[in-house]
């Protein structure tokens, strides 16, 4: 039997991490680089520069810090190993920030293997699942999933567990003017109001309608009616040709006539009469 030593188990991991298997500290780092839940010093964790959420409200963050100081972190944050003994947050930055405020020296983490794109995707999906996001934040997250993670609307739908039509409705908000988007963020209008305004193509007209809506405290239904009225007027312009056609009918029938022609060539003729006698006279002229 050969007297040569067999290679120590775990050498592959330590080689990947460029660690020395004789070092207990590096052996632990090698084990932690794959998976598991354990405590990590808060100074050895850094935030994710790809984090889609940039605004953490001070009040709720302080409330969470008080809770963490009393009960600790119940749900570990998710991180990835970036170098021996150093970690980067994938999700859970709010808990991390609150733990810093609470003065914790270490926090529980769960390690995952992930590249930059996977980290962005996970962070965006987790962000979307939060309940305090305004509709514009959700729309921007969906858009980033499509643009930066190269996902289709259907793939985004599968990732977040929402209907594809819901994804499309949120993405439609990105067509709105900055004024309307700001109003949606500030809760001056609802998602229903915003979706109605997407139906107006002209920004000036849209902004004007937005101001009327906010000033008059319109319901979604009132705004939808106003949008339909504007679009109907666009679809049925009163042109010189229409006026001439109306005059022609008036001359032949003897009743005021209005001709409305739609862009597709369809349309209608509206005849007006004062009483039954006037109508009878017009019918007699038609039957002659």
Secondary structure, DSSP 8 states (H G I E B T S, - for coil): --------TTHHHHHHHT--TT-HHHHHHHHHTTS-EEEEEGGGEE--TT-S-----HHHHHHHHHHHHHH--SS-EEEEEEETTEEEEEE-HHHHHHHHHHT-SEEEEEE----HHHHHHHHHHHHHH-SS--HHHHHHHHHHHHHTS---HHHHHHHHT--HHHHHHHHHGGGS-HHHHHHHHTTSS-HHHHHHHTT---HHHHHHHHHHHHHHT--HHHHHHHHHHHHHHHHT---HHHHHHHHHHHHHHSSEEEEEE-TTS-EEEEEE-SSHHHHHHHHHHHH-
